[in-house]
Amino acid sequence: MVYRLATRQQCLLSPDRPNHKYLNFLIMQEQLFELVKEALEIEDRELSLDDNFKDYEEWDSLGQLSVIAALDENFNVVIEGAAFAKINTLGELLAKVQELSA
């Protein structure tokens, strides 16, 4: 899956027309990061869209179930096991959540 995120400069808000898509993206990104931190009990790390969350020390099968359940509870999206297995980075996870939320 190829996803492309706009740069900050491309998404600057103009005074006469706010970019609501970018604002929604930032809100969803922050919610996803908090959800992952809580599900995996991460306290001392800043997350990035480029992070391979499956490489986190806290990642295990229980962590996977916690993240999937939290996505369902917070975003009302269900990612099946086969689809979830193809997702590696937080950016890919965010793109999938956005796709299923649309």
TAPEWO-V602983 format. One record per residue. PSI is psi in whole degrees, 0 to 359 (999 if undefined). Layout:
((PSI) (PSI))
//
This chain:
((130) (129) (149) (124) (138) (147) (162) (318) (323) (334) (12) (140) (129) (148) (332) (351) (93) (146) (90) (329) (317) (318) (317) (321) (313) (319) (314) (321) (312) (319) (318) (315) (315) (320) (314) (317) (316) (315) (324) (1) (48) (128) (328) (33) (138) (138) (155) (153) (336) (352) (133) (98) (341) (349) (355) (142) (327) (353) (127) (185) (324) (322) (319) (312) (322) (318) (314) (316) (321) (324) (318) (313) (318) (327) (355) (42) (145) (123) (117) (157) (315) (319) (320) (325) (334) (348) (129) (320) (162) (329) (318) (321) (317) (317) (320) (318) (316) (317) (315) (340) (340) (999))
//
